[in-house]
């Protein structure tokens, strides 16, 4: 398995700052700088670039060369497509940002892109994407040599939490990102995804969670995830793909790293 770090460690700070300034590009480059330094500090040569905010293509396209220059120190890159409130068209534009950054793995949340943001009322913000939208995005990725990985959802979401809910999409060509913390919030053993889908799992978000609680991205060992059991299963499978440390703070990345020495 190949370990890396997600730039989402600095995204909460970035999202807070962009509410009070229009210097989006400058802030994002600073945010990526921090993520690059953290990943190198951890000793990893893989970074996941996160575009979880709305319409990242509008922010990232003008600074694509600068971002690529900053992440060129890594052997491999993965890209997390937006979380919510964006159209299929805009999602495709964001996926192409990931491709231009050199990513092969594209992480997709199987939810939250029913219509352009300006068309939605606050009461509509939890409208769900349609299965055919996901199939269209899966096909879009594969035609461009990308690997579309659908991610299991946390307790805040009413669907796409459990392995069997992904059977249809895997049959249609999707792969999976198994988020261990998301699984914990709905009392699902993340190993069950590995047992059901085997090598169709191409990507992991390693973090911790608590059953019945929101997805907070606890440090490993601070929640319900038996991460030792999970990683042992990956080793048993001879998993050669990506395990990304996905935490919402630098402290939780470092804390978790110290608990992973057996596997790294």
N, C-alpha and C positions, 0 to 999 in steps of 0.2 A: 504493500500500500504506500501511497505517496501523500505526505502531509503538507498542508498549506494553511494560510490564514486568510480570512475574509476581511476586506476593508470596511465591513459594516461595524467594526470595532469603533470607528470614529464617526459613523454616520449620524447617531443621535445628536452629537455636537454640531455637525454640519447642518442638519435640518433645523436645529434651534437657531443657528446664526443666520441662515438664509431668510428667516422670517423678518429680520430687521435690516437687511441690506440687499442690494441688487447685484452685488459683486459675486454672482454665482460661480463664474469660471475661476476666479482667483481663490475662492474658498475651496472649491473642489480640488484644485491642484495642491493646495496645502493639506487637504484631507488625504489625498493619495500619497503625498510625501510621508505623512505619518504612518500610513499603512505599510508602505514599502520598508521604512525603517524598522517597524515592529516585526514584520515577516523575516527580515534579514537577522534581526536580533534573536529570533527563535531558531535560526539556522535552517530555514526552509527555502526551497527554490521554486515554490508555487504560490501564486497569489490569486485570490478571487476578487475581481472588481465588482462591486455592488452598485446596481442602478435601481435601488428599491424605491426611489422617489418617483413622482409622476413625470412622464415624458422625458427620460434622461437624454434621449437623442438631441433634444433642443439645447441642453446644457453641454453635453459632451462633444457633439460634432465639431464645434469651433475650436476645441482644445485637444482634439484627438492626437495630434502629433506630439504635443507636450506629454500627454498621458503615456503614450507608447514609449517615449523616451525615458520616462521614469520607471516603467515596469520592464524595460528590456533586460534588466539584470536577472530576471527569472527565466527558468527553463520553460515553464508552462503557465498558462493563464486560464482561469475559468471566469464565466460572466453570469451574474445573477440579474435576470430581466426584472422589470418593474413589478411591484406588488399589486397595485390596484388602480382603479378609476382611469383606465386607458383603453382605447379602442384596439381592435385587432390590427388595424393599419399602423397605429402608433407602436404597438408591440413589435410588429415586423421591423419597423425602423430602429427600434431599440436593439433587437436581436442582431441587426446588421452592425450596430456599434460594437457589440461583442465580437463579431467576426473580424471586424477591422482592427480590433485590439489583439487579435491573434488567438482568441479563445476557440476551442473545439466543443467544450461542454457549455451548454446554455441551460441554466436552471429556470424553470417556469413554475410559478404558482398556478395550480389548475383552478383559479378563481379570480374574481375581481377585475374583469375587463369588459363590462357590458356595453359601454358607450363612452364617448368623449366626456371628460370631466365637466365641461361647460354645459352639457346637456342633462346633467344629473342634479336633482334636488337633494338636500341633505338626507331626506327620508329614503332615498333610492341608493344610498352608497353601499349597501350590502347586496345589491343585485348580483346574480351569479352569471358567470360566463357559461355559454352553451357547449355541450360536448363537441359539436361540429366546429366551434371556434378553436378548441384545443387540437382537433384533428388537422385543421388547416395550418396551425402553427407548427405542429409536428412535421407535417409534410414540407412546409416552408424551410424548416431547419435542415431536414435530411437532403433536400435538393441542393443545398448549399454546402454540403459536406460537414454539417454541424450535428452534434449529438444532443437531442432535446431530452432533458431530464425533468420529469414532473416530480414535484416535492409534496410529501404528505403534510397535511395541514394540522395546526394546533387546535386546542379546545374552543377557541373563539369562533371557529368555522364549523358549520353544521354538516359538512360533507368532505370527502377526500381525506379522511383521517386514517382509514384502515386499509390493509393490503388489498382486500377483495375489490375495493372501489377503483383500483387501477388496472384490473384485468383487461377491460375493454381497450384502454389506451395502449397498453403493452402489446396487445394483439395488433394494434394499428401502427406499431413501429416506435412507440415511446420507450424511453429508458427511465430509470428512477433516480432521484436524489432522496436518500433516507435521512430525515432530520430526527435525530435521537431525542432531542428535547420536545419536539412536537408530539412524537409518539407517547412520551411520558405523560403529557398533559391530558391525554385521552385514555390513559391506562392501557396502552398497547406496548408490548415488548418489541422494540425495534428489530430484534433478531427475526421476528416473524416475517418481516419484509424480505430479509435475506433468504429465509427458508422457502418463501413462496416464489421469488423471482430470480434468485441466483445471480447469474452474470448479467442479467438485465439491470441490476443495480450498478451504476457507473460512477456514482458520486455520493458522498456523505457529508452532511452538516453535523459535526460533532459538538454537542452542547448538552446541558442538563435541564430538566424540567420537573415540575411537581404535578401529580395527578389532580385534575379538577381546577388547576390554577392557570392564569394567563401565561402566555409564552414570554418569559423574561430573560431567557438565555443565561441560566445560572452556570457558574463554574462547575466543571466536572467534579462529582463527589458531593455537591451541595443539593442534589435533587434525588429523584427516584431512578435515574438511569443506571443500570448495571453496565457501565462502559467497559469494564474489564471483560465481561462475558461477550459483549458486542464485538470488541476488537479481537478477542480470541476467535470468534466465529469468522471474522474477516480473514484472519491468518489461516484458519482451517480451510477456507475457500480459496486460498492463495490469491486474494484480492489484490489486483495490481493498479487499481484506479485511485481516485482522489478522496482523501479524507481532509475536509476543511474545518479548521477551528473557527466556529462562527459565534462570536460573543460580542456583546454591545459595549464592552469596555476593554481597554488595554489590561487592566488589573486581572480580569477574568481569563484573558488569554494566557497571561503569565502564570497565574495560579493553576490553570488546567494543564499547561505545559509541564509543570513540575510534577504532576501526577501521571504523566504519560511516558516517563523515562523508560519504562519496560518495553514500550512498543516503538520507540523512535531510535 
